[in-house]
Amino acid sequence: MRSQLLALTAVATMLAGCDSLIGSLGGGATVTGTLKAPETQTAAIFANGAYRTSGTLAGETAVSGAEVKAYTSAGSPVVGAATVKTSTNGSFEIKGLPSGRTVLLVATAKAKNGGTMTLSALIKPGGVSAIRDLNTASTVVAEKLKASLTAEKLDALVQADVDSLEDTVSANMDTADIPDLTVSGQALASFDKVKNKSTQVSAGFQAITGGTATAALR
């Protein structure tokens, strides 16, 4: 009987801990966005992406058929958030994300060289819906912050600060800085290259990791 009670207690504790992994009341937040990757690395091109917008590098194109998954700041899959696939125009919709908690979106897709591209982005939904694109800049920033911050500090991030850092990285990233998204560690190396040549990127990163960011980089 004692062992059964202990087992039940353990299960109850585990379920209680899942509260932070499941979306807020009402089914959690829904995030929509578009997945884009460098044209030189994509297996097929569905649209002309040769332009630069906020957080998006020139020469990026939509990627269809990619799988998008959601993970907590601690690296566990978000309970209740199903894996989704991008449409022919690269768009996706993923439901059940926890509002007010930082989530890492990870997309994988076939690359032109036969390997698997991995792109990511940090998102902290502030309500029932949010828009979050995945691209080279979001990947470079997400991988660097994930490697530099604890799960607790990732959860404390302000979305505007992350977005601002992505914009700054995008504005300072040259073609030579674009990472091979099929190779592990390339995104981190890319961020460091851009940070070393841009005082603005360096200052933005230090502000976020030091807890003094003000989203004033734009």
Secondary structure in CASP SS format (residue, H / E / C, confidence):
PFRMAT SS
TARGET T0000
AUTHOR 0000-0000-0000
METHOD secondary structure of the structure
MODEL  1
M C 1.00
R H 1.00
S H 1.00
Q H 1.00
L H 1.00
L H 1.00
A H 1.00
L H 1.00
T H 1.00
A H 1.00
V H 1.00
A H 1.00
T H 1.00
M H 1.00
L H 1.00
A H 1.00
G H 1.00
C H 1.00
D H 1.00
S H 1.00
L C 1.00
I C 1.00
G C 1.00
S C 1.00
L C 1.00
G C 1.00
G C 1.00
G C 1.00
A E 1.00
T E 1.00
V E 1.00
T E 1.00
G E 1.00
T E 1.00
L E 1.00
K E 1.00
A E 1.00
P E 1.00
E C 1.00
T C 1.00
Q C 1.00
T E 1.00
A C 1.00
A C 1.00
I C 1.00
F C 1.00
A C 1.00
N C 1.00
G C 1.00
A C 1.00
Y C 1.00
R C 1.00
T E 1.00
S C 1.00
G C 1.00
T E 1.00
L C 1.00
A C 1.00
G C 1.00
E E 1.00
T E 1.00
A E 1.00
V C 1.00
S C 1.00
G C 1.00
A C 1.00
E E 1.00
V E 1.00
K E 1.00
A E 1.00
Y E 1.00
T E 1.00
S C 1.00
A C 1.00
G C 1.00
S C 1.00
P E 1.00
V C 1.00
V C 1.00
G C 1.00
A C 1.00
A C 1.00
T C 1.00
V E 1.00
K E 1.00
T C 1.00
S C 1.00
T C 1.00
N C 1.00
G C 1.00
S E 1.00
F E 1.00
E E 1.00
I E 1.00
K E 1.00
G E 1.00
L E 1.00
P C 1.00
S C 1.00
G C 1.00
R C 1.00
T C 1.00
V E 1.00
L E 1.00
L E 1.00
V E 1.00
A E 1.00
T E 1.00
A E 1.00
K E 1.00
A E 1.00
K C 1.00
N C 1.00
G C 1.00
G C 1.00
T E 1.00
M E 1.00
T E 1.00
L E 1.00
S E 1.00
A E 1.00
L E 1.00
I E 1.00
K C 1.00
P C 1.00
G C 1.00
G C 1.00
V C 1.00
S E 1.00
A E 1.00
I E 1.00
R C 1.00
D C 1.00
L E 1.00
N C 1.00
T H 1.00
A H 1.00
S H 1.00
T H 1.00
V H 1.00
V H 1.00
A H 1.00
E H 1.00
K H 1.00
L H 1.00
K H 1.00
A H 1.00
S H 1.00
L C 1.00
T C 1.00
A H 1.00
E H 1.00
K H 1.00
L H 1.00
D H 1.00
A C 1.00
L C 1.00
V C 1.00
Q H 1.00
A H 1.00
D H 1.00
V H 1.00
D H 1.00
S H 1.00
L H 1.00
E H 1.00
D H 1.00
T H 1.00
V H 1.00
S H 1.00
A H 1.00
N H 1.00
M C 1.00
D C 1.00
T H 1.00
A H 1.00
D H 1.00
I C 1.00
P C 1.00
D C 1.00
L C 1.00
T C 1.00
V C 1.00
S C 1.00
G C 1.00
Q H 1.00
A H 1.00
L H 1.00
A H 1.00
S H 1.00
F H 1.00
D H 1.00
K H 1.00
V H 1.00
K H 1.00
N H 1.00
K H 1.00
S C 1.00
T H 1.00
Q H 1.00
V H 1.00
S H 1.00
A H 1.00
G H 1.00
F H 1.00
Q H 1.00
A H 1.00
I H 1.00
T H 1.00
G C 1.00
G C 1.00
T C 1.00
A C 1.00
T C 1.00
A C 1.00
A C 1.00
L C 1.00
R C 1.00
END
